Amino acid sequence: MRNPRLRSLPAHLGHSLIGLLILFYTYLFLFEVPLVGFGWDGGSGRVLDVRSTSKLQVGDRLVQVGSVPFEGLRANRHQSLLQDARPGQPLTVVVERDGQLLTLDIQVADTLDWREVRSRLTGPWLLGMVFWLFGTLTLVLVRPRDNRWR
């Protein structure tokens, strides 16, 4: 007769790998993506929210960020909009506001801004972690009541 704990080993390993993957991508999203202080819509290039004392305004349309034109980003999805952003350095952003092109210098944060971190934590990562946590609790605590697990 096989050990029932060995039968559940693949489920536990797979579940652990998924948890590590979620934690890895959360780390990258929180600490490796530059803190530029604003959020934007990837389809239209509109600034959706401003989380710092930036010269940007909600509703501005991104034309160019650093050396990356926004239209070039839409054509090549593998290119990063923030490839020129370095912590503590200014980032040149060209926006369209009320039909006029404006060139603005944005300071990229070199330390964690808790407003930015809170904004990032309340995104899809929080929901993924909550589902993974409840799946873990179910996997560990819920057992059938018959003799398969004795």
Secondary structure, DSSP 8 states (H G I E B T S, - for coil): ---HHHHTHHHHHHHHHHHHHHHHHHHIIIIIS---SEEE-TTT-BEEEE-SS-S--TT-EEEEETTEEHHHHHH-TTS-TTTT--TTSEEEEEEEETTEEEEEEEE--SS--HHHHHHHHTSHHHHHHHHHHHHHHHHHH---SSGGG-
